Amino acid sequence: MNELFDLTPDRRGSGSYKWDTAREGQDIIPLWVADMDFKAAPVIMDALRARVEHGVFGYTYVPDEYYRAVEHWYSRRYGVALGPDVRPIYTQGVVPAISATIKALTRPGDGVAVMTPVYNCFFSSIRNNGCMMVDVPLVRVDGSDDFTYEIDFELLEARLSDERVPVLLMCNPHNPACRAWRREELQRVYDLCRHTGTTLLSDEIHGDIIMPGYSFTPVASLDGNPLAHTVTFSSPSKAFNIAGLQIANIITSSPRLRYLIDRAINDNEVCDVNPFGVAALIAAYNHGSEWLDSLTGYIHDNYRYLVKAVAHRMPRLKVARLEATYLAWLDVSSIDMPDEELEEYLKEHYRVWLNAGSMYGRGGFLRVNLATSRRRLAEGLDRMFDGLTALSKR
Ligand SMILES: Cc1ncc(COP(=O)(O)O)c(C=O)c1O
């Protein structure tokens, strides 16, 4: 199936946030925003075509088939039985889901614990609900030729023991730390949350993008009846590249949490979804496994390409070990320029766009979106290396 991923369409002029916000006429290679340059899986395209052919696009009723598709996905792929009490609460995206859940479970002034570096919208969702971010920075662990991150459990316990911190918002798997958290790590986090009376919120949007040799542990699969005490956010939008169709699910079996979240979803007016998101989710979850497995293989090859290219062209940079997501994390702290300036410099002078690490709460890094054709990735990385090499010679 590699040819499906080698042949990426030209996205310029398609209303793409990633491509069309670059300076006009500048031929910038965008390796920033987290969507993929690949066409959706053929099964999704067929489902959408059929829906378009119907020709009527009124308000959407979400059918039983939708809930069954989510249930099957979780049981077939991850061995998690959601059961009849756990009907997902659908909404327009994971960020709206996070925001409404924070609103539901906190009061202004409360603390929300997060582990930085982390997805930037965590910060805005916390801020927009009048809460304070309580950081539990991840600990960097260096290997001989890469690095990774671990949870500081001592600090986590201290932070969660504070009664002004009612929730912990986790990214599982973690963007941009590239971690597919191990079952033991997640169990320890969950047990700590139970012990301290903290509600664990798990953003699992990247759960389906797992590199060979690693596995995804949904929080719902832990010991200790997690469905009744946690909230999971999930969506096919990252793995199947349908973010523009705006569909996501909130999963918990707790009647109290469901009630509060449902109310907040309605207060925030994000309780309606569109017919294309529904059709695409059903197709993806019922028939998308094979395509997804090929995709993750392709992403992993792109990651290996990046690692080799760094070793060859700039060995003093370091690449975080990629266990999950299609977002690589590159340590550029040896370059003598703050990463936000670096982002602008590379965009302006070398026509490649990467995200500065500061956006995620950690300066000295660049985030590289690997979800594009190998050819385009190679060209983008060449531009990046040219820019960084020129800086080193100054
Ligand atoms: C961890 C994480 N959560 C949520 C989102 C966005 O979710 P949505 O587009 O469904 O609001 C992203 C996008 O990159 C992400 O990385």
The ligand as a Gaussian input file, in Angstrom:
#p B3LYP/6-31G(d) Opt

LIG

0 1
 C       -3.156000      15.497000      21.871000
 C       -4.122000      16.169000      20.944000
 N       -5.399000      16.341000      21.325000
 C       -6.300000      16.937000      20.524000
 C       -5.943000      17.401000      19.266000
 C       -6.943000      18.080000      18.397000
 O       -8.188000      17.454000      18.483000
 P       -9.446000      17.962000      17.678000
 O       -8.992000      18.392000      16.317000
 O      -10.341000      16.752000      17.631000
 O      -10.049000      19.074000      18.455000
 C       -4.626000      17.242000      18.838000
 C       -4.201000      17.763000      17.532000
 O       -3.051000      17.788000      17.201000
 C       -3.693000      16.604000      19.686000
 O       -2.413000      16.413000      19.328000

